[in-house]
Amino acid sequence: MMIRTMTIKDYEGLKKLWMSIEGFGIRSIDDSFEGIERFLKRNPATSVVAEDQGQIVGSILCGHDGRTGYFYHVCVRSDYRMHGIGKTMADAAAKALKEEHINKVALIAFTTNKVGNTFWQDIGWNERTDVNYYELPMNEENVTVFNRSE
């Protein structure tokens, strides 16, 4: 198992991983090849993947705005969970942010994501209840589709 910096060459493996995870939300534009390429160009050293025998089994898209780091698409393939991969990736991405002088990391976990919310609480992250999250969609074609088992 290797944790390493994500590159655009990982895209097909990332998409395969994301599509395999129940409840995972994929945006039509932001998560396209071009969208991920644009994200990685802005954040070349902070996103990470977990790789085993040439297969992507975990990912964290990680970037920052100069003040706060943000984690997106944090996931570990279901048959690789409970082995410390998620925590190791989170630590690696946080370390990369710290090297860029970022002192805080934030993420969004959907309230319906029981596995994710339990994970973040178990590794010591704080749930914020003192803020509201707002967004202004600026491209109605950028829709999120959630993976659902049939």
N, C-alpha and C positions, 0 to 999 in steps of 0.2 A: 504494500500500500504506500502510495506516495501522495503527499499534499504539495501542490506546486501552483505557481502563478498561472492564471487562465490566459489563453490567447484566442484569437479569432479562429485559429485552426481547430479549436475544440468545439466549434459551433454544432456540428452534426451530432456529436456525442452528448452535448448539453441538451439539445432539443429532444433527443431520444430519452434521456433521463427525465426531463421535465414532463414529457408526454406519458411517462410510465407511472407518475405519482398521482394517486387519487386526490382530487380536490385542488390540484395545482392550477393556478390561474396564469394563462399565457395571453399577452397582449399582441394584437395583430400587427402593429407597427413596431412598438418598442422591443419586442422579442423576436423580430425578424433578423435575418443575418445582418442587414444594414443597421438596424437598431442596436444590436449587440456590438457590432463593429464600432459604431459611433461612441457607445458607452466605454468600450475598452480603450479607445484612443484618448478619451478624456481622463481615464483612470487606468493607466497601463500597468501599474504594479500592485494593485490592491485586491483584485478579484482572485479567487482561488478555486481549484478543483481537487477532488480526491480521485485518484486513478489507480486501478488495480488491473494488472495484466492487459494494459492498453484500453481499458474501458473506463469511461467517466462514471463514477458511482456517487459523487457528491459535488455540490457547487455552492458558491456564494458570490453573487455579483456585489461588488463593494466599491463605493465611490465616496467622494466628499465634495463639499462646497467651500472648503477653506476653513470652516469652523467645526462642522459636525460630519461624521462619517455615517453612511447609510448602508445597511445590508438589504439586499433583494435576492429573491430566488434561492433562499437557503434550503437545501434539501439533501437527503441521503437516500439512496435506493433502499427500498424496504428490507431486502435481504442482507444489507450491510449495517443496519441500525443496531444500536446498543453496544457498539464497539469503540466509542469515543471519537469517531470520525467527525461528527458535527462539531464537537467541542474543539477538536484539533484544528479544523478549518476556521472556526470562529476566532480562535486564538491567533492563527496565522494572519487572517485578514485584519484583526485589531492591531497586531504588531506592525503590519505594513502601514496602517493609518498612523500609528504613533511615530513611525519613521518620517512621515510627512507632517508631523507636528499637529496632528488632530487629537483632541483630548476627550472626545465623547462620541459614542456610536449609538445610533437609533435604528429601529426597524419597525415594520408593521407586521403583525401576525393576525390574520383574520380570526374573529372570535369563534368561528366554527372549526378552526384548526386545532383540535385538542392535542394532537401529537406535538405540534410546534409550540403551542403555549406551555405545555408541560415541560418540554425540553428547555426553553428559555428560563423558566422559573427554576428548574433543577440545577442549571449551571450558574445561577446567581444573578441573573438580569432582573432589573426592577420594572414592574408594570407601572406605567404612568396612568393615574386616574385624574390628574389635575389639568389635563389639556383635552381639547377637542381637535379632531383631525378634519381638515377641510380640503377640498380640491376643486379645481376649476378645469374640467376637461376642455382642451383647446383643439382637439381633433376628433370629431365624432366617429371617424373611421378606425380609431385606435381602441378597439373593444377588447375586453377581457373575456376569455372563454375558459371555464373551469373544467378540468378533466373529471369525468364521472364514470363510474363503472356502470355498465348496462345491466 
